[in-house]
Amino acid sequence: MAEETNKETIAGLDQEEEQKEETGTAREEEKESCAQEETDPSEEKENAGADAEEPAEEGSPENEDGTGEDVLDGSFKKVEEGTQKSSFFRKKKDKREEKIEELTDQVKRQMAEFDNFRKRTEKEKSQMFDLGAKSVIEKILPVIDNFERGLSQAADPDDPFADGMAKIYKSMLQELEAIGVKPIEAEGKEFDPNLHNAVMHVEDDSVGENIVVQELQKGYTYHDAVVRHSMVKVAN
């Protein structure tokens, strides 16, 4: 009986120890779960600071207008947009200025070409007019020569017919002189190959060397250009 009582006592003690161990284990598990659920105040502050900073990075705080847009980003975007617009208009302006300069250069070139063409045309017209005038004068000069021969053969200079012919001859010379035709002075002048054509040569000690002693045919100039050389006799 005593042995059975001891066994029961030991068994009871073992059960109590097992219950204590189970109770301690449960309490430790509860403490650990509470420790996991609870957080350190410093960590909460750091988390709070991180949470407060994250919206500033991800989002944008409200500006003065209350639009909630990022002021810095918006300013940068506005500056970039303004730069793009100004550069765009500047490119357009540069192209227009280049086009204006190109057209201005073309106009200046065309004006210079037209001015050169006008001057060249006027010079050609003047040359053509001079050539035409010379050809007409050359055809009239033989008529003048015939007038001179006829007047030199007139027996009576006071004859009305001879006087009329002399007046016509004088009038023709005046009209020729008005358009620039002038007779070349030859007799008594020094021989000039640019004006005179020597067809005869004579030895005469009474005159100097290379002096025109006789004019055989009168020469004429038109605007200082020789139309016909004077046909002369030269002494010595």
PyMOL commands that set and color helices and strands:
alter all, ss='L'
color gray80, all
select helices_A, chain A and resi 2-37+41-58+71-152+160-178
alter helices_A, ss='H'
color red, helices_A
select strands_A, chain A and resi 181-183+196-202+211-217+220-222+225-228+230-235
alter strands_A, ss='S'
color yellow, strands_A
deselect
rebuild
show_as cartoon
